[in-house]
Every structure is written in C-alpha cells, then in structure tokens.
Amino acid sequence: MDTHQIKITTEFIKLQDLLKFSGAVETGGDAKRIIQESRVEVNGEPCTMRGKKLRPGDRATIDGETELIVV
C-alpha cells in the first residue's frame, strides 16, 4: 500500500479536495465518481460524502491501495 502524508494548514480539508490536492485524482469529477462508487474509506469506514471534513490524524484509503494521512 502506498502511504502519503498530506500536510494542511487549515483546521480541516474536505475529502474531495484532499483527493485533488494529493494528486490521487486529476479533477473534481474524478473525485466525485470514486467517492460515489464507495471506493474511498475514511478511517476504515466506507465514505460517500464528498464534503466529509478530514482533520489531522484522519486517514483516507482509495481502493485499498493508496492511503492519505492528513497531518
């Protein structure tokens, strides 16, 4: 599994923005599609909310292959 730490300077980042910011997807449309297809887990639970707020310490996993850790 590829693991990447994503540093944010705000209180939180929305899930769809995290996927774009990290380079996991190219467009917001791609982020929307994979989130709606339940391919993304947040802290081990499937998540279909694009606007889910992630804070430092939260983890998003895409297809069980790529893990994004918010720091």
N, C-alpha and C positions, 0 to 999 in steps of 0.2 A: 504494500500500500504506500502510495506517495503521500507524504505529510508536509504541509506548508504552513508556516506561521504567518498570519496576516496582522500587521500592526495597524491599529486605528488610533486616531487622535480625538475621537468624539466619544460620547457616552455609549453609543450603540451604532450598529450598521444593519441595514435591512438585508435579509437573505439574498434577494435578487441582486442587490448592489454588491454584496460580498462576492458572489459568483462572477460578476463582471470585473470588479476591482482586482480579484486574484488572477484573472486571465483564464479561469476554468471554462468560461463561455465567451463568445465574441460579442453577442448582442443581448439586449434585454429580452428579445423574443425567444432566444435560445434558453435563457434563464427561466422564463415563464413556462416554456414547454417542458423542460426536465423536472421542474418543481411540480407542475400539474400531473405529470406522469408518475409521481411518487418515487422518483429516482434519487431524491435527496433526503437524508436523515439529519436531524439536529439533535445532538446529544443522545444519539442512539434510537431516536423515535422518528418514524416517517413524518415528514412535514410537507404540507401542500399550501402553506401560506407564504406568498412571495414577500409580504411585508413583515414577516417574523423578525423581531428585533433580537440581534445577537450582541452580546456583551463580552468583554474579555473573559476568557475561560471557556466560552462556548465552542462547540465543535460541529462542523457541517461535513457530512460524508456524501460523496457523489458516487453512485453505482457501486459502493463498497470498495472503490479503488483509490479515490483521492480524498484525503482528509484536510480540511482547512480549519486551523485553530486560530481563534481570534485572541490577540494579545494586546 
